[in-house]
Amino acid sequence: MFISDVLPEQKEKIQQLEFQDFDLQTFYKKLKNGSKKSYIFLTKNPQETFRKLKKDCTIIKAAGGLVESANNNYLFIFRNKKWDLPKGKLEDGENMKETAVREVEEECGIKVLRREEKLCKTYHVYPMGTKMVIKKTNWYKMIVKGEPNLIPQKEEGIEQAVWLDKNHVGPVIKNTFPSIMDVMRAGGIL
């Protein structure tokens, strides 16, 4: 779903939505699982439209990392039947940068040598009880020393953690979330 003041250039068809009487929870329930369809709110003030959309939602802040090894390989995890990147919720007393590093280290059993610039932020929506949640995730580029062995955090549902070079990310591209594709583009993998 896009909120924009211009129609983005894209190959697939995009359906315009009207904001008046829009209900995010009803919209979400009507979406088909795995739908590849795109929707847009065309508005003169995208920030104001997004603010109105968020007002009835629970906001969860999270952070994660696109981690590169000394061998120019990238860290991916397999969780909930999808390829993903390590990320997690902001804890009390942390800032987003600290959260990103902590989550990468906990979820993959590695030590981050250096956290670099923020690549992008993504949003994703899901139901939690009777409320809709918007998870805002800040993504950072990170570097590790060498190419350490990965230890997937099983208690977080991570089945696998792997290093892949940018020429071998085909399986990830075929089975990941649109927001992860955005992070990969921001990080120069795609």
Secondary structure, DSSP 8 states (H G I E B T S, - for coil): -EEESS----SS-EEE---TT--HHHHHHHS-TT---EEEEE-S-HHHHHHHHHTTEEEEEEEEEEEE-TTSEEEEEEETTEEE--EEE--TT--HHHHHHHHHHHHHT---SEEEEEEEEEEEEEEETTEEEEEEEEEEEEE-SS-------GGGTEEEEEEEEGGG-HHHHHTS-HHHHHHHHHTT--
